[in-house]
Amino acid sequence: MRIDFTGKVVIITGGAGGLGKAFTLEFATAGAEVVCNDLDPAAGEAVIAEAADMPGRIHFVGGSMGLPETCDALAAKARDLGGVDILCNNVGIQPPTSYVPAHDLDDALWDAILTVNLKSYFWMVKRCVPMMQAKGKGVIINTASVQGLQSQKGAAAYAASKGGIISMTRQLALEYAEDNIRVVAIAPGTFDTPLLRDVAAGIPDKGYMERLRQAYPMKRFGDPAELARVVAFLASDGASFLTGECVTVDGGIMAQGGWAQ
């Protein structure tokens, strides 16, 4: 299925690495003007170079999504391009040092994770919804996680942020349905990304990753391009009656359930 986003302006936070990079390239392939954010300027330059021959264009805005001024800059760039049509709130952090019991988690680290993973989504909604209302339509896609549906030990802040995203998605969908603004969450399972490898590096048990892989019914991790294709569909008119839902893309792990481990 070919989806055409020519003439559409798309914002993607955390868009130059991991899942976000796959989203950025997918939208650029489909002709969009993509406003890509990332903390790493070199990664931004690299994704722009990779998309040089694609139908769409990538505009990089660097900076931490934990700062409201970065959100301001993203919204301003989208406004210069004609106003945002699609917002992909994708950025997320999961520092290896956060994998501790809740009572041992430092307050500053909790705040950092919740600010980037959840509050930045709220900040971007505040800045983008008025542009969408002016256009008479829009789509917001929020990257949650299966961690927002089920969880594990040692991930209190990350799980809280992802559960918050899912709940906020439902509320925003109701808030803006009459404005023809759809709001959808995605809950990825384990995908082969730099974030996954960073997390693995912080786990002393070196057999953990292979056991995790084997726990998936499909016996593999996802490829970010597979999730990007789902995101493109959800952002397209093909999903025009879909809002307020959390779409799980996880190779079957949630269908299996923890009792089967």
Secondary structure, 3 states (H helix, E strand, C coil): CCCCCCCCEEEECCCCCHHHHHHHHHHHHCCCEEEEEECCHHHHHHHHHHCCCCCCEEEEEECCCCCHHHHHHHHHHHHHCCCCCEEEECCCCCCHHHCCCHHHCCHHHHHHHHHHHHHHHHHHHHHHHHHHHHHCCEEEEEECCHHHCCCCCCCHHHHHHHHHHHHHHHHHHHHHHHHCEEEEEEEECCECCHHHHHHHHCCCCCCHHHHHHHHCCCCCCECHHHHHHHHHHHHCHHHCCCCCCEEEECCCHHHHCHHHC
